[in-house]
Each structure stands twice: as C-alpha cells, then as structure tokens.
Amino acid sequence: MAQMLHAAGRSASKDSPHRIGTYAIALHAKDEAHLREIGWELFKAGIRITLVHEPDSPWNGSLMAIGCPPMARDKIKPLLSKLPLVR
C-alpha cells in the first residue's frame, strides 16, 4: 500500500491539481507482468502514468505501482473497470 501512495502522490502535478471531490482508488493487479500490461494500455490511451519501482527489492527494481493524474471517470473507467478494488 505504501507504493500505491507513492504513485498517487507522484502522479499529481501543477498541470493536474487535486480538486475537491477528487478520489484515489487502489486497484489490484495479479502480478508485476499484469501491472506492466495495465501501464501499457494506459500509455497507449494517452494517459500520463507514473511508475513506482522498488529499488531495494531483490528483483532489481520491481514495478510496484502505477499512478495516474486526476481525470474524469469516463476516460479511465473503461480501461480499469475489470480490476478488483484493494480491500
């Protein structure tokens, strides 16, 4: 969960400020390969993504989370609606 928070924070910028009513949603990927597939789909859709790697991992910087800037639900929901919420 800490990596998810890093991704959310890093994905925010002056170009995409948080507004009242902005929500962060944590979704679950099956594994690192699945997370990379999700990132590729978001990138192909023109969504700016922030990748968070764990440099201290024994797996040489494993991809741990992806952050996206705040945006309208109708733009991102079709790409991520099949992923389960982290509970």
C-alpha positions as CSV (number, residue, x, y, z in Angstrom):
1,M,0.0,0.0,0.0
2,A,2.9,2.3,0.6
3,Q,3.9,2.1,-3.1
4,M,0.4,2.9,-4.1
5,L,0.5,6.1,-2.0
6,H,3.8,7.0,-3.7
7,A,2.2,6.5,-7.1
8,A,-0.7,8.7,-6.2
9,G,1.5,11.5,-4.9
10,R,3.9,11.4,-7.8
11,S,1.2,11.4,-10.4
12,A,-0.2,14.8,-9.2
13,S,1.3,17.9,-10.8
14,K,0.7,21.5,-11.4
15,D,-1.0,20.5,-14.6
16,S,-3.4,18.2,-12.9
17,P,-4.1,19.6,-9.4
18,H,-6.4,17.8,-7.0
19,R,-9.8,19.4,-6.7
20,I,-12.4,18.9,-4.0
21,G,-14.2,15.7,-4.8
22,T,-11.0,14.0,-6.2
23,Y,-10.7,10.4,-5.1
24,A,-7.8,8.0,-5.0
25,I,-8.8,4.4,-5.9
26,A,-6.5,1.4,-5.3
27,L,-6.9,-1.4,-7.7
28,H,-5.3,-4.8,-7.6
29,A,-3.1,-6.3,-10.4
30,K,-2.3,-10.0,-10.4
31,D,1.5,-9.6,-10.6
32,E,4.2,-7.4,-12.0
33,A,3.7,-8.6,-15.5
34,H,0.0,-7.7,-15.3
35,L,0.8,-4.3,-13.8
36,R,3.1,-3.7,-16.8
37,E,0.2,-4.7,-19.2
38,I,-2.1,-2.2,-17.4
39,G,0.6,0.5,-17.7
40,W,1.0,-0.1,-21.4
41,E,-2.8,0.1,-22.0
42,L,-3.0,3.4,-20.1
43,F,0.0,4.7,-22.1
44,K,-1.5,3.7,-25.4
45,A,-4.7,5.5,-24.4
46,G,-2.7,8.7,-23.9
47,I,-2.9,8.8,-20.1
48,R,0.2,10.1,-18.4
49,I,1.3,7.5,-15.9
50,T,3.8,7.4,-13.1
51,L,5.7,4.2,-12.5
52,V,6.9,3.4,-9.0
53,H,9.7,0.8,-8.7
54,E,11.1,-0.7,-5.5
55,P,14.8,-0.1,-5.8
56,D,15.6,-2.0,-2.7
57,S,14.0,-5.2,-3.8
58,P,16.0,-8.3,-4.6
59,W,14.4,-8.3,-8.0
60,N,16.3,-5.3,-9.3
61,G,13.7,-2.5,-9.1
62,S,10.4,-4.3,-9.4
63,L,7.5,-2.3,-10.7
64,M,5.2,-1.9,-7.6
65,A,2.5,0.6,-8.5
66,I,1.2,2.9,-11.3
67,G,-0.2,6.4,-10.6
68,C,-2.4,8.4,-12.9
69,P,-3.3,12.1,-12.6
70,P,-6.8,13.1,-11.6
71,M,-9.2,12.8,-14.5
72,A,-12.8,12.2,-15.5
73,R,-14.1,8.8,-14.7
74,D,-15.4,8.2,-18.2
75,K,-11.9,8.5,-19.6
76,I,-10.2,5.9,-17.3
77,K,-13.0,3.6,-16.1
78,P,-13.2,1.6,-19.4
79,L,-9.5,0.8,-19.1
80,L,-9.6,-0.2,-15.4
81,S,-13.1,-1.4,-14.6
82,K,-12.2,-5.1,-14.7
83,L,-9.6,-4.7,-11.9
84,P,-10.7,-5.5,-8.4
85,L,-10.6,-2.9,-5.6
86,V,-7.9,-3.3,-3.0
87,R,-9.7,-4.1,0.3
